[in-house]
Amino acid sequence: MQRYDKKRVVVKYGGHAMGDAELGRAFARDITLLRQSGVHPVVVHGGGPQIGSMLKRLGIVSEFKGGLRVTDKATVEIVEMVLAGSINKEIVQSINAEGGRAVGLCGKDGNLVKARKLTRTMVDPNSHIEQIVDLGFVGEPSTVNPTMLELMLKEDLIPVVAPVAPGEDGETYNINADTFAGAIAGALNASRLLFLTDVPGVLDKDGKLIKQLTVARAHELIADGTISGGMIPKVETCIEALERGVEGVVILDGKVPHAVLLELFTDRGVGTLLCK
């Protein structure tokens, strides 16, 4: 446990673990225990399924392009309401109920994160011409000012951050939670960034967990097709976080009880560690 004493650990929380009440309570206990053990945790959360449910209840139809939700003005208002409102406060309350001192915020608070509009290109299947896709109010971090987080960590508070941020144009932008967590972890020079997902980690072609990967080896596995589908952007986000200054990034299964503690406080860990 001494390895992470006074170290900063950013945990991206999402997926099915977030929707399970018992796993949610276990997660809150684990984050509280981290702080009590001398670690400085920061939680960044997503909320895609909850956003989808709320949009459906309100009769707002979502469109996806390139795996990202096209976010118009009406949708981004719901996204902010769900992410920075109900989900954020639910996580804060859960941690506080376990004896922690959590505080909820989003990229707008304390000028934490500034966003720029995200641009994506796709190849039209008919014309085979590359086209720019307008995703609306979907952004990516342009700058991160960690002053607010630094102050909170110094006071033994546990920041819980929703991935919503303002742009230079004054608009509100929805940011992918993985990307947001990577930017936060880099700005804090975190020792570890943990991605709680719905899979054990990066698997080899035989379906076995790869315990550790260098950046170079990760690129090789993407090139030969071992890392494919939705795991590619996850691994690319891990690599970006390492380039920002994070010491190590771990992809692990959030459905495993106490996965965070097992990863940080046992020699073997439970996920895939990516490092330089």
Stockholm file with secondary structure:
# STOCKHOLM 1.0

chainA/1-276         MQRYDKKRVVVKYGGHAMGDAELGRAFARDITLLRQSGVHPVVVHGGGPQIGSMLKRLGIVSEFKGGLRVTDKATVEIVEMVLAGSINKEIVQSINAEGGRAVGLCGKDGNLVKARKLTRTMVDPNSHIEQIVDLGFVGEPSTVNPTMLELMLKEDLIPVVAPVAPGEDGETYNINADTFAGAIAGALNASRLLFLTDVPGVLDKDGKLIKQLTVARAHELIADGTISGGMIPKVETCIEALERGVEGVVILDGKVPHAVLLELFTDRGVGTLLCK
#=GR chainA/1-276 SS CGGGTTCEEEEEECTHHHHCHHHHHHHHHHHHHHHHTTCEEEEEECCHHHHHHHHHHTTCCCEEETTEEEBCHHHHHHHHIIIIIIIHHHHHHHHHHTTCCEEEEETTGGGCEEEEEEEEEEECTTTCCEEEEEEEEEEEEEEECTHHHHHHHHTTCEEEEESEEEBTTSCEEEECHHHHHHHHHHHTTCSEEEEEESSSSCBCTTSCBCCEEEHHHHHHHHHTTSSCTTHHHHHHHHHHHHHHTCSEEEEEETTSTTHHHHHHHSSSCSSEEEEC
#=GC SS_cons         CGGGTTCEEEEEECTHHHHCHHHHHHHHHHHHHHHHTTCEEEEEECCHHHHHHHHHHTTCCCEEETTEEEBCHHHHHHHHIIIIIIIHHHHHHHHHHTTCCEEEEETTGGGCEEEEEEEEEEECTTTCCEEEEEEEEEEEEEEECTHHHHHHHHTTCEEEEESEEEBTTSCEEEECHHHHHHHHHHHTTCSEEEEEESSSSCBCTTSCBCCEEEHHHHHHHHHTTSSCTTHHHHHHHHHHHHHHTCSEEEEEETTSTTHHHHHHHSSSCSSEEEEC
//
